[in-house]
């Protein structure tokens, strides 16, 4: 199912499939997410990338430990 997402500030947006954002997230590496966090311009963007980094770390920990933490 496709949705239309707006960014609020500029009124612009993009269309995406539900799984597309997840696929992009799973392909991103820790260094890529860290780079986006470092270069994020707003406090909200920094919080967003920090949350993604934390989620990616938690998923990696689950794979090592062998049990779901969420």
N, CA, C, O and CB atoms as a CASP TS submission, in Angstrom:
PFRMAT TS
TARGET T0000
AUTHOR 0000-0000-0000
METHOD Language model
MODEL 1
PARENT N/A
ATOM      1  N   UNK     1       0.845  -1.174   0.000  1.00  0.00           N
ATOM      2  CA  UNK     1       0.000   0.000   0.000  1.00  0.00           C
ATOM      3  C   UNK     1       0.893   1.241   0.000  1.00  0.00           C
ATOM      4  O   UNK     1       1.760   1.375   0.864  1.00  0.00           O
ATOM      5  CB  UNK     1      -0.963  -0.004   1.221  1.00  0.00           C
ATOM      6  N   UNK     2       0.697   2.119  -0.929  1.00  0.00           N
ATOM      7  CA  UNK     2       1.494   3.342  -1.020  1.00  0.00           C
ATOM      8  C   UNK     2       0.833   4.455  -0.219  1.00  0.00           C
ATOM      9  O   UNK     2      -0.392   4.569  -0.177  1.00  0.00           O
ATOM     10  CB  UNK     2       1.673   3.770  -2.492  1.00  0.00           C
ATOM     11  N   UNK     3       1.659   5.266   0.408  1.00  0.00           N
ATOM     12  CA  UNK     3       1.191   6.428   1.166  1.00  0.00           C
ATOM     13  C   UNK     3       1.889   7.654   0.627  1.00  0.00           C
ATOM     14  O   UNK     3       2.947   7.566   0.004  1.00  0.00           O
ATOM     15  CB  UNK     3       1.454   6.264   2.694  1.00  0.00           C
ATOM     16  N   UNK     4       1.278   8.802   0.877  1.00  0.00           N
ATOM     17  CA  UNK     4       1.932  10.052   0.524  1.00  0.00           C
ATOM     18  C   UNK     4       2.356  10.716   1.815  1.00  0.00           C
ATOM     19  O   UNK     4       1.518  11.022   2.663  1.00  0.00           O
ATOM     20  CB  UNK     4       0.997  10.982  -0.319  1.00  0.00           C
ATOM     21  N   UNK     5       3.653  10.943   1.974  1.00  0.00           N
ATOM     22  CA  UNK     5       4.221  11.516   3.186  1.00  0.00           C
ATOM     23  C   UNK     5       4.641  12.950   2.900  1.00  0.00           C
ATOM     24  O   UNK     5       5.284  13.221   1.886  1.00  0.00           O
ATOM     25  CB  UNK     5       5.426  10.675   3.695  1.00  0.00           C
ATOM     26  N   UNK     6       4.278  13.870   3.792  1.00  0.00           N
ATOM     27  CA  UNK     6       4.753  15.243   3.653  1.00  0.00           C
ATOM     28  C   UNK     6       5.730  15.536   4.777  1.00  0.00           C
ATOM     29  O   UNK     6       5.635  14.961   5.861  1.00  0.00           O
ATOM     30  CB  UNK     6       3.572  16.254   3.665  1.00  0.00           C
ATOM     31  N   UNK     7       6.664  16.432   4.512  1.00  0.00           N
ATOM     32  CA  UNK     7       7.644  16.769   5.535  1.00  0.00           C
ATOM     33  C   UNK     7       7.163  17.902   6.429  1.00  0.00           C
ATOM     34  O   UNK     7       7.850  18.267   7.383  1.00  0.00           O
ATOM     35  CB  UNK     7       8.960  17.146   4.891  1.00  0.00           C
ATOM     36  N   UNK     8       6.003  18.459   6.139  1.00  0.00           N
ATOM     37  CA  UNK     8       5.429  19.494   7.001  1.00  0.00           C
ATOM     38  C   UNK     8       5.971  20.870   6.730  1.00  0.00           C
ATOM     39  O   UNK     8       5.186  21.789   6.496  1.00  0.00           O
ATOM     40  CB  UNK     8       5.665  19.156   8.425  1.00  0.00           C
ATOM     41  N   UNK     9       7.265  21.061   6.748  1.00  0.00           N
ATOM     42  CA  UNK     9       7.864  22.390   6.637  1.00  0.00           C
ATOM     43  C   UNK     9       7.688  22.980   5.243  1.00  0.00           C
ATOM     44  O   UNK     9       7.182  24.094   5.103  1.00  0.00           O
ATOM     45  CB  UNK     9       9.341  22.327   6.986  1.00  0.00           C
ATOM     46  N   UNK    10       8.095  22.257   4.223  1.00  0.00           N
ATOM     47  CA  UNK    10       8.058  22.802   2.871  1.00  0.00           C
ATOM     48  C   UNK    10       6.790  22.438   2.137  1.00  0.00           C
ATOM     49  O   UNK    10       6.525  22.957   1.052  1.00  0.00           O
ATOM     50  CB  UNK    10       9.244  22.325   2.089  1.00  0.00           C
ATOM     51  N   UNK    11       5.989  21.537   2.726  1.00  0.00           N
ATOM     52  CA  UNK    11       4.782  21.106   2.052  1.00  0.00           C
ATOM     53  C   UNK    11       5.048  20.031   1.010  1.00  0.00           C
ATOM     54  O   UNK    11       4.113  19.466   0.443  1.00  0.00           O
ATOM     55  CB  UNK    11       4.113  22.280   1.409  1.00  0.00           C
ATOM     56  N   UNK    12       6.314  19.749   0.759  1.00  0.00           N
ATOM     57  CA  UNK    12       6.671  18.710  -0.205  1.00  0.00           C
ATOM     58  C   UNK    12       6.511  17.347   0.408  1.00  0.00           C
ATOM     59  O   UNK    12       6.315  17.214   1.616  1.00  0.00           O
ATOM     60  CB  UNK    12       8.096  18.895  -0.702  1.00  0.00           C
ATOM     61  N   UNK    13       6.593  16.355  -0.408  1.00  0.00           N
ATOM     62  CA  UNK    13       6.458  15.013   0.125  1.00  0.00           C
ATOM     63  C   UNK    13       6.946  13.991  -0.865  1.00  0.00           C
ATOM     64  O   UNK    13       7.473  14.330  -1.925  1.00  0.00           O
ATOM     65  CB  UNK    13       5.025  14.729   0.500  1.00  0.00           C
ATOM     66  N   UNK    14       6.770  12.745  -0.513  1.00  0.00           N
ATOM     67  CA  UNK    14       7.167  11.671  -1.395  1.00  0.00           C
ATOM     68  C   UNK    14       6.248  10.503  -1.158  1.00  0.00           C
ATOM     69  O   UNK    14       5.670  10.347  -0.082  1.00  0.00           O
ATOM     70  CB  UNK    14       8.638  11.276  -1.179  1.00  0.00           C
ATOM     71  N   UNK    15       6.122   9.684  -2.181  1.00  0.00           N
ATOM     72  CA  UNK    15       5.300   8.499  -2.070  1.00  0.00           C
ATOM     73  C   UNK    15       6.202   7.317  -1.771  1.00  0.00           C
ATOM     74  O   UNK    15       7.301   7.220  -2.316  1.00  0.00           O
ATOM     75  CB  UNK    15       4.474   8.263  -3.358  1.00  0.00           C
ATOM     76  N   UNK    16       5.753   6.426  -0.918  1.00  0.00           N
ATOM     77  CA  UNK    16       6.562   5.257  -0.601  1.00  0.00           C
ATOM     78  C   UNK    16       5.668   4.067  -0.341  1.00  0.00           C
ATOM     79  O   UNK    16       4.493   4.215  -0.005  1.00  0.00           O
ATOM     80  CB  UNK    16       7.462   5.524   0.607  1.00  0.00           C
ATOM     81  N   UNK    17       6.228   2.900  -0.496  1.00  0.00           N
ATOM     82  CA  UNK    17       5.552   1.671  -0.112  1.00  0.00           C
ATOM     83  C   UNK    17       5.916   1.391   1.335  1.00  0.00           C
ATOM     84  O   UNK    17       6.967   1.821   1.810  1.00  0.00           O
ATOM     85  CB  UNK    17       5.946   0.473  -1.047  1.00  0.00           C
ATOM     86  N   UNK    18       5.053   0.674   2.033  1.00  0.00           N
ATOM     87  CA  UNK    18       5.285   0.392   3.449  1.00  0.00           C
ATOM     88  C   UNK    18       6.638  -0.257   3.694  1.00  0.00           C
ATOM     89  O   UNK    18       7.315   0.097   4.659  1.00  0.00           O
ATOM     90  CB  UNK    18       4.190  -0.502   3.985  1.00  0.00           C
ATOM     91  N   UNK    19       7.050  -1.191   2.855  1.00  0.00           N
ATOM     92  CA  UNK    19       8.300  -1.904   3.055  1.00  0.00           C
ATOM     93  C   UNK    19       9.525  -1.169   2.545  1.00  0.00           C
ATOM     94  O   UNK    19      10.650  -1.544   2.875  1.00  0.00           O
ATOM     95  CB  UNK    19       8.221  -3.221   2.401  1.00  0.00           C
ATOM     96  N   UNK    20       9.327  -0.132   1.748  1.00  0.00           N
ATOM     97  CA  UNK    20      10.470   0.560   1.148  1.00  0.00           C
ATOM     98  C   UNK    20      11.338   1.250   2.200  1.00  0.00           C
ATOM     99  O   UNK    20      12.564   1.166   2.136  1.00  0.00           O
ATOM    100  CB  UNK    20       9.984   1.584   0.129  1.00  0.00           C
ATOM    101  N   UNK    21      10.727   1.919   3.151  1.00  0.00           N
ATOM    102  CA  UNK    21      11.498   2.600   4.194  1.00  0.00           C
ATOM    103  C   UNK    21      12.284   1.591   5.018  1.00  0.00           C
ATOM    104  O   UNK    21      13.435   1.843   5.374  1.00  0.00           O
ATOM    105  CB  UNK    21      10.571   3.425   5.105  1.00  0.00           C
ATOM    106  N   UNK    22      11.680   0.466   5.320  1.00  0.00           N
ATOM    107  CA  UNK    22      12.378  -0.573   6.084  1.00  0.00           C
ATOM    108  C   UNK    22      13.555  -1.129   5.277  1.00  0.00           C
ATOM    109  O   UNK    22      14.626  -1.373   5.832  1.00  0.00           O
ATOM    110  CB  UNK    22      11.403  -1.714   6.467  1.00  0.00           C
ATOM    111  N   UNK    23      13.362  -1.326   3.985  1.00  0.00           N
ATOM    112  CA  UNK    23      14.433  -1.836   3.140  1.00  0.00           C
ATOM    113  C   UNK    23      15.605  -0.860   3.109  1.00  0.00           C
ATOM    114  O   UNK    23      16.761  -1.278   3.176  1.00  0.00           O
ATOM    115  CB  UNK    23      13.918  -2.096   1.720  1.00  0.00           C
ATOM    116  N   UNK    24      15.320   0.419   3.009  1.00  0.00           N
ATOM    117  CA  UNK    24      16.375   1.434   3.027  1.00  0.00           C
ATOM    118  C   UNK    24      17.112   1.386   4.363  1.00  0.00           C
ATOM    119  O   UNK    24      18.342   1.425   4.398  1.00  0.00           O
ATOM    120  CB  UNK    24      15.785   2.850   2.781  1.00  0.00           C
ATOM    121  N   UNK    25      16.362   1.302   5.458  1.00  0.00           N
ATOM    122  CA  UNK    25      16.962   1.258   6.795  1.00  0.00           C
ATOM    123  C   UNK    25      17.876   0.046   6.958  1.00  0.00           C
ATOM    124  O   UNK    25      18.983   0.174   7.481  1.00  0.00           O
ATOM    125  CB  UNK    25      15.869   1.233   7.867  1.00  0.00           C
ATOM    126  N   UNK    26      17.430  -1.114   6.522  1.00  0.00           N
ATOM    127  CA  UNK    26      18.235  -2.322   6.713  1.00  0.00           C
ATOM    128  C   UNK    26      19.501  -2.314   5.876  1.00  0.00           C
ATOM    129  O   UNK    26      20.477  -2.973   6.237  1.00  0.00           O
ATOM    130  CB  UNK    26      17.420  -3.546   6.379  1.00  0.00           C
ATOM    131  N   UNK    27      19.512  -1.582   4.764  1.00  0.00           N
ATOM    132  CA  UNK    27      20.703  -1.509   3.916  1.00  0.00           C
ATOM    133  C   UNK    27      21.719  -0.485   4.422  1.00  0.00           C
ATOM    134  O   UNK    27      22.884  -0.526   4.027  1.00  0.00           O
ATOM    135  CB  UNK    27      20.303  -1.168   2.492  1.00  0.00           C
ATOM    136  N   UNK    28      21.296   0.420   5.279  1.00  0.00           N
ATOM    137  CA  UNK    28      22.213   1.448   5.784  1.00  0.00           C
ATOM    138  C   UNK    28      23.144   0.848   6.830  1.00  0.00           C
ATOM    139  O   UNK    28      22.733   0.016   7.639  1.00  0.00           O
ATOM    140  CB  UNK    28      21.427   2.642   6.384  1.00  0.00           C
ATOM    141  N   UNK    29      24.394   1.277   6.805  1.00  0.00           N
ATOM    142  CA  UNK    29      25.388   0.805   7.757  1.00  0.00           C
ATOM    143  C   UNK    29      25.460   1.763   8.946  1.00  0.00           C
ATOM    144  O   UNK    29      24.934   2.875   8.893  1.00  0.00           O
ATOM    145  CB  UNK    29      26.774   0.668   7.080  1.00  0.00           C
ATOM    146  N   UNK    30      26.110   1.320  10.010  1.00  0.00           N
ATOM    147  CA  UNK    30      26.312   2.195  11.170  1.00  0.00           C
ATOM    148  C   UNK    30      27.030   3.485  10.763  1.00  0.00           C
ATOM    149  O   UNK    30      26.591   4.571  11.142  1.00  0.00           O
ATOM    150  CB  UNK    30      27.117   1.461  12.263  1.00  0.00           C
ATOM    151  N   UNK    31      28.126   3.390   9.998  1.00  0.00           N
ATOM    152  CA  UNK    31      28.808   4.631   9.605  1.00  0.00           C
ATOM    153  C   UNK    31      27.931   5.581   8.781  1.00  0.00           C
ATOM    154  O   UNK    31      28.034   6.799   8.924  1.00  0.00           O
ATOM    155  CB  UNK    31      30.047   4.295   8.816  1.00  0.00           C
ATOM    156  N   UNK    32      27.074   5.028   7.922  1.00  0.00           N
ATOM    157  CA  UNK    32      26.182   5.883   7.140  1.00  0.00           C
ATOM    158  C   UNK    32      25.198   6.619   8.047  1.00  0.00           C
ATOM    159  O   UNK    32      24.963   7.814   7.871  1.00  0.00           O
ATOM    160  CB  UNK    32      25.419   5.050   6.097  1.00  0.00           C
ATOM    161  N   UNK    33      24.629   5.912   9.009  1.00  0.00           N
ATOM    162  CA  UNK    33      23.696   6.545   9.942  1.00  0.00           C
ATOM    163  C   UNK    33      24.416   7.572  10.815  1.00  0.00           C
ATOM    164  O   UNK    33      23.878   8.646  11.084  1.00  0.00           O
ATOM    165  CB  UNK    33      23.013   5.484  10.823  1.00  0.00           C
ATOM    166  N   UNK    34      25.626   7.244  11.256  1.00  0.00           N
ATOM    167  CA  UNK    34      26.401   8.189  12.058  1.00  0.00           C
ATOM    168  C   UNK    34      26.698   9.458  11.274  1.00  0.00           C
ATOM    169  O   UNK    34      26.633  10.560  11.819  1.00  0.00           O
ATOM    170  CB  UNK    34      27.707   7.546  12.528  1.00  0.00           C
ATOM    171  N   UNK    35      27.021   9.304  10.004  1.00  0.00           N
ATOM    172  CA  UNK    35      27.308  10.459   9.151  1.00  0.00           C
ATOM    173  C   UNK    35      26.075  11.345   9.014  1.00  0.00           C
ATOM    174  O   UNK    35      26.174  12.571   9.076  1.00  0.00           O
ATOM    175  CB  UNK    35      27.788  10.000   7.762  1.00  0.00           C
ATOM    176  N   UNK    36      24.927  10.730   8.829  1.00  0.00           N
ATOM    177  CA  UNK    36      23.685  11.514   8.727  1.00  0.00           C
ATOM    178  C   UNK    36      23.373  12.214  10.045  1.00  0.00           C
ATOM    179  O   UNK    36      22.890  13.346  10.048  1.00  0.00           O
ATOM    180  CB  UNK    36      22.504  10.607   8.320  1.00  0.00           C
ATOM    181  N   UNK    37      23.644  11.552  11.156  1.00  0.00           N
ATOM    182  CA  UNK    37      23.437  12.166  12.464  1.00  0.00           C
ATOM    183  C   UNK    37      24.340  13.388  12.633  1.00  0.00           C
ATOM    184  O   UNK    37      23.889  14.444  13.075  1.00  0.00           O
ATOM    185  CB  UNK    37      23.702  11.144  13.586  1.00  0.00           C
ATOM    186  N   UNK    38      25.595  13.241  12.284  1.00  0.00           N
ATOM    187  CA  UNK    38      26.555  14.336  12.424  1.00  0.00           C
ATOM    188  C   UNK    38      26.152  15.540  11.580  1.00  0.00           C
ATOM    189  O   UNK    38      26.297  16.683  12.014  1.00  0.00           O
ATOM    190  CB  UNK    38      27.955  13.867  12.029  1.00  0.00           C
ATOM    191  N   UNK    39      25.650  15.286  10.382  1.00  0.00           N
ATOM    192  CA  UNK    39      25.336  16.376   9.456  1.00  0.00           C
ATOM    193  C   UNK    39      23.878  16.821   9.491  1.00  0.00           C
ATOM    194  O   UNK    39      23.484  17.691   8.715  1.00  0.00           O
ATOM    195  CB  UNK    39      25.683  15.962   8.067  1.00  0.00           C
ATOM    196  N   UNK    40      23.073  16.243  10.374  1.00  0.00           N
ATOM    197  CA  UNK    40      21.671  16.663  10.475  1.00  0.00           C
ATOM    198  C   UNK    40      21.609  18.122  10.922  1.00  0.00           C
ATOM    199  O   UNK    40      22.348  18.544  11.811  1.00  0.00           O
ATOM    200  CB  UNK    40      20.884  15.750  11.466  1.00  0.00           C
ATOM    201  N   UNK    41      20.721  18.877  10.297  1.00  0.00           N
ATOM    202  CA  UNK    41      20.667  20.311  10.552  1.00  0.00           C
ATOM    203  C   UNK    41      19.749  20.700  11.697  1.00  0.00           C
ATOM    204  O   UNK    41      19.960  21.735  12.329  1.00  0.00           O
ATOM    205  CB  UNK    41      20.232  21.015   9.323  1.00  0.00           C
ATOM    206  N   UNK    42      18.743  19.898  11.976  1.00  0.00           N
ATOM    207  CA  UNK    42      17.806  20.271  13.036  1.00  0.00           C
ATOM    208  C   UNK    42      17.901  19.294  14.214  1.00  0.00           C
ATOM    209  O   UNK    42      18.413  18.180  14.097  1.00  0.00           O
ATOM    210  CB  UNK    42      16.362  20.309  12.488  1.00  0.00           C
ATOM    211  N   UNK    43      17.397  19.754  15.321  1.00  0.00           N
ATOM    212  CA  UNK    43      17.379  18.903  16.517  1.00  0.00           C
ATOM    213  C   UNK    43      16.506  17.664  16.288  1.00  0.00           C
ATOM    214  O   UNK    43      16.841  16.564  16.729  1.00  0.00           O
ATOM    215  CB  UNK    43      16.863  19.700  17.740  1.00  0.00           C
ATOM    216  N   UNK    44      15.383  17.862  15.592  1.00  0.00           N
ATOM    217  CA  UNK    44      14.499  16.734  15.297  1.00  0.00           C
ATOM    218  C   UNK    44      15.180  15.710  14.392  1.00  0.00           C
ATOM    219  O   UNK    44      15.036  14.505  14.597  1.00  0.00           O
ATOM    220  CB  UNK    44      13.209  17.229  14.645  1.00  0.00           C
ATOM    221  N   UNK    45      15.920  16.189  13.389  1.00  0.00           N
ATOM    222  CA  UNK    45      16.630  15.273  12.492  1.00  0.00           C
ATOM    223  C   UNK    45      17.693  14.500  13.265  1.00  0.00           C
ATOM    224  O   UNK    45      17.871  13.302  13.044  1.00  0.00           O
ATOM    225  CB  UNK    45      17.274  16.046  11.317  1.00  0.00           C
ATOM    226  N   UNK    46      18.397  15.174  14.165  1.00  0.00           N
ATOM    227  CA  UNK    46      19.403  14.490  14.989  1.00  0.00           C
ATOM    228  C   UNK    46      18.749  13.416  15.857  1.00  0.00           C
ATOM    229  O   UNK    46      19.276  12.311  15.982  1.00  0.00           O
ATOM    230  CB  UNK    46      20.157  15.504  15.877  1.00  0.00           C
ATOM    231  N   UNK    47      17.614  13.736  16.450  1.00  0.00           N
ATOM    232  CA  UNK    47      16.894  12.764  17.280  1.00  0.00           C
ATOM    233  C   UNK    47      16.434  11.574  16.439  1.00  0.00           C
ATOM    234  O   UNK    47      16.481  10.431  16.894  1.00  0.00           O
ATOM    235  CB  UNK    47      15.681  13.430  17.967  1.00  0.00           C
ATOM    236  N   UNK    48      15.993  11.845  15.216  1.00  0.00           N
ATOM    237  CA  UNK    48      15.542  10.787  14.314  1.00  0.00           C
ATOM    238  C   UNK    48      16.687   9.824  13.998  1.00  0.00           C
ATOM    239  O   UNK    48      16.528   8.611  14.127  1.00  0.00           O
ATOM    240  CB  UNK    48      14.978  11.392  13.013  1.00  0.00           C
ATOM    241  N   UNK    49      17.829  10.352  13.590  1.00  0.00           N
ATOM    242  CA  UNK    49      18.959   9.489  13.241  1.00  0.00           C
ATOM    243  C   UNK    49      19.542   8.796  14.471  1.00  0.00           C
ATOM    244  O   UNK    49      20.042   7.676  14.364  1.00  0.00           O
ATOM    245  CB  UNK    49      20.046  10.302  12.541  1.00  0.00           C
ATOM    246  N   UNK    50      19.486   9.439  15.631  1.00  0.00           N
ATOM    247  CA  UNK    50      19.937   8.797  16.868  1.00  0.00           C
ATOM    248  C   UNK    50      19.036   7.601  17.181  1.00  0.00           C
ATOM    249  O   UNK    50      19.515   6.546  17.594  1.00  0.00           O
ATOM    250  CB  UNK    50      19.936   9.811  18.054  1.00  0.00           C
ATOM    251  N   UNK    51      17.734   7.776  16.980  1.00  0.00           N
ATOM    252  CA  UNK    51      16.785   6.683  17.221  1.00  0.00           C
ATOM    253  C   UNK    51      17.030   5.529  16.244  1.00  0.00           C
ATOM    254  O   UNK    51      16.972   4.362  16.632  1.00  0.00           O
ATOM    255  CB  UNK    51      15.330   7.190  17.093  1.00  0.00           C
ATOM    256  N   UNK    52      17.303   5.858  14.976  1.00  0.00           N
ATOM    257  CA  UNK    52      17.599   4.808  13.996  1.00  0.00           C
ATOM    258  C   UNK    52      18.873   4.060  14.357  1.00  0.00           C
ATOM    259  O   UNK    52      18.935   2.836  14.240  1.00  0.00           O
ATOM    260  CB  UNK    52      17.726   5.406  12.593  1.00  0.00           C
ATOM    261  N   UNK    53      19.892   4.796  14.798  1.00  0.00           N
ATOM    262  CA  UNK    53      21.144   4.146  15.226  1.00  0.00           C
ATOM    263  C   UNK    53      20.890   3.217  16.412  1.00  0.00           C
ATOM    264  O   UNK    53      21.394   2.094  16.441  1.00  0.00           O
ATOM    265  CB  UNK    53      22.210   5.208  15.602  1.00  0.00           C
ATOM    266  N   UNK    54      20.116   3.680  17.382  1.00  0.00           N
ATOM    267  CA  UNK    54      19.804   2.852  18.546  1.00  0.00           C
ATOM    268  C   UNK    54      19.037   1.600  18.149  1.00  0.00           C
ATOM    269  O   UNK    54      19.303   0.517  18.669  1.00  0.00           O
ATOM    270  CB  UNK    54      19.000   3.650  19.564  1.00  0.00           C
ATOM    271  N   UNK    55      18.085   1.742  17.228  1.00  0.00           N
ATOM    272  CA  UNK    55      17.316   0.593  16.765  1.00  0.00           C
ATOM    273  C   UNK    55      18.222  -0.403  16.034  1.00  0.00           C
ATOM    274  O   UNK    55      18.127  -1.611  16.255  1.00  0.00           O
ATOM    275  CB  UNK    55      16.169   1.049  15.845  1.00  0.00           C
ATOM    276  N   UNK    56      19.092   0.103  15.171  1.00  0.00           N
ATOM    277  CA  UNK    56      20.016  -0.768  14.427  1.00  0.00           C
ATOM    278  C   UNK    56      20.937  -1.513  15.393  1.00  0.00           C
ATOM    279  O   UNK    56      21.203  -2.701  15.209  1.00  0.00           O
ATOM    280  CB  UNK    56      20.856   0.060  13.417  1.00  0.00           C
ATOM    281  N   UNK    57      21.419  -0.819  16.415  1.00  0.00           N
ATOM    282  CA  UNK    57      22.267  -1.449  17.426  1.00  0.00           C
ATOM    283  C   UNK    57      21.505  -2.532  18.178  1.00  0.00           C
ATOM    284  O   UNK    57      22.034  -3.616  18.424  1.00  0.00           O
ATOM    285  CB  UNK    57      22.798  -0.400  18.408  1.00  0.00           C
ATOM    286  N   UNK    58      20.273  -2.238  18.537  1.00  0.00           N
ATOM    287  CA  UNK    58      19.469  -3.214  19.272  1.00  0.00           C
ATOM    288  C   UNK    58      19.220  -4.461  18.419  1.00  0.00           C
ATOM    289  O   UNK    58      19.268  -5.579  18.932  1.00  0.00           O
ATOM    290  CB  UNK    58      18.128  -2.588  19.707  1.00  0.00           C
ATOM    291  N   UNK    59      18.956  -4.278  17.134  1.00  0.00           N
ATOM    292  CA  UNK    59      18.742  -5.415  16.238  1.00  0.00           C
ATOM    293  C   UNK    59      20.017  -6.253  16.142  1.00  0.00           C
ATOM    294  O   UNK    59      19.956  -7.483  16.158  1.00  0.00           O
ATOM    295  CB  UNK    59      18.305  -4.931  14.832  1.00  0.00           C
ATOM    296  N   UNK    60      21.164  -5.593  16.043  1.00  0.00           N
ATOM    297  CA  UNK    60      22.443  -6.316  15.992  1.00  0.00           C
ATOM    298  C   UNK    60      22.676  -7.088  17.294  1.00  0.00           C
ATOM    299  O   UNK    60      23.147  -8.225  17.265  1.00  0.00           O
ATOM    300  CB  UNK    60      23.615  -5.332  15.736  1.00  0.00           C
ATOM    301  N   UNK    61      22.351  -6.478  18.424  1.00  0.00           N
ATOM    302  CA  UNK    61      22.516  -7.150  19.712  1.00  0.00           C
ATOM    303  C   UNK    61      21.607  -8.372  19.802  1.00  0.00           C
ATOM    304  O   UNK    61      22.014  -9.409  20.327  1.00  0.00           O
ATOM    305  CB  UNK    61      22.220  -6.181  20.867  1.00  0.00           C
ATOM    306  N   UNK    62      20.377  -8.258  19.294  1.00  0.00           N
ATOM    307  CA  UNK    62      19.450  -9.387  19.321  1.00  0.00           C
ATOM    308  C   UNK    62      20.006 -10.562  18.535  1.00  0.00           C
ATOM    309  O   UNK    62      19.858 -11.714  18.943  1.00  0.00           O
ATOM    310  CB  UNK    62      18.088  -8.977  18.762  1.00  0.00           C
ATOM    311  N   UNK    63      20.642 -10.275  17.412  1.00  0.00           N
ATOM    312  CA  UNK    63      21.218 -11.345  16.586  1.00  0.00           C
ATOM    313  C   UNK    63      22.350 -12.045  17.328  1.00  0.00           C
ATOM    314  O   UNK    63      22.503 -13.262  17.224  1.00  0.00           O
ATOM    315  CB  UNK    63      21.733 -10.779  15.243  1.00  0.00           C
ATOM    316  N   UNK    64      23.140 -11.288  18.072  1.00  0.00           N
ATOM    317  CA  UNK    64      24.272 -11.864  18.817  1.00  0.00           C
ATOM    318  C   UNK    64      23.775 -12.646  20.026  1.00  0.00           C
ATOM    319  O   UNK    64      24.225 -13.767  20.265  1.00  0.00           O
ATOM    320  CB  UNK    64      25.250 -10.756  19.270  1.00  0.00           C
ATOM    321  N   UNK    65      22.862 -12.072  20.781  1.00  0.00           N
ATOM    322  CA  UNK    65      22.365 -12.683  22.003  1.00  0.00           C
ATOM    323  C   UNK    65      21.421 -13.846  21.672  1.00  0.00           C
ATOM    324  O   UNK    65      21.373 -14.843  22.392  1.00  0.00           O
ATOM    325  CB  UNK    65      21.647 -11.634  22.876  1.00  0.00           C
ATOM    326  N   UNK    66      20.678 -13.703  20.581  1.00  0.00           N
ATOM    327  CA  UNK    66      19.785 -14.774  20.178  1.00  0.00           C
ATOM    328  C   UNK    66      18.391 -14.689  20.772  1.00  0.00           C
ATOM    329  O   UNK    66      17.650 -15.671  20.753  1.00  0.00           O
ATOM    330  CB  UNK    66      20.381 -16.066  20.542  1.00  0.00           C
ATOM    331  N   UNK    67      18.027 -13.539  21.295  1.00  0.00           N
ATOM    332  CA  UNK    67      16.665 -13.368  21.799  1.00  0.00           C
ATOM    333  C   UNK    67      16.189 -11.958  21.497  1.00  0.00           C
ATOM    334  O   UNK    67      16.984 -11.026  21.380  1.00  0.00           O
ATOM    335  CB  UNK    67      16.593 -13.654  23.319  1.00  0.00           C
ATOM    336  N   UNK    68      14.873 -11.823  21.373  1.00  0.00           N
ATOM    337  CA  UNK    68      14.297 -10.513  21.065  1.00  0.00           C
ATOM    338  C   UNK    68      14.301  -9.644  22.316  1.00  0.00           C
ATOM    339  O   UNK    68      13.915 -10.085  23.398  1.00  0.00           O
ATOM    340  CB  UNK    68      12.856 -10.658  20.507  1.00  0.00           C
ATOM    341  N   UNK    69      14.745  -8.397  22.146  1.00  0.00           N
ATOM    342  CA  UNK    69      14.774  -7.467  23.256  1.00  0.00           C
ATOM    343  C   UNK    69      13.559  -6.546  23.249  1.00  0.00           C
ATOM    344  O   UNK    69      13.212  -5.985  24.289  1.00  0.00           O
ATOM    345  CB  UNK    69      16.048  -6.650  23.216  1.00  0.00           C
ATOM    346  N   UNK    70      12.913  -6.380  22.110  1.00  0.00           N
ATOM    347  CA  UNK    70      11.735  -5.506  22.021  1.00  0.00           C
ATOM    348  C   UNK    70      10.475  -6.298  22.210  1.00  0.00           C
ATOM    349  O   UNK    70       9.381  -5.736  22.168  1.00  0.00           O
ATOM    350  CB  UNK    70      11.693  -4.777  20.683  1.00  0.00           C
TER
END
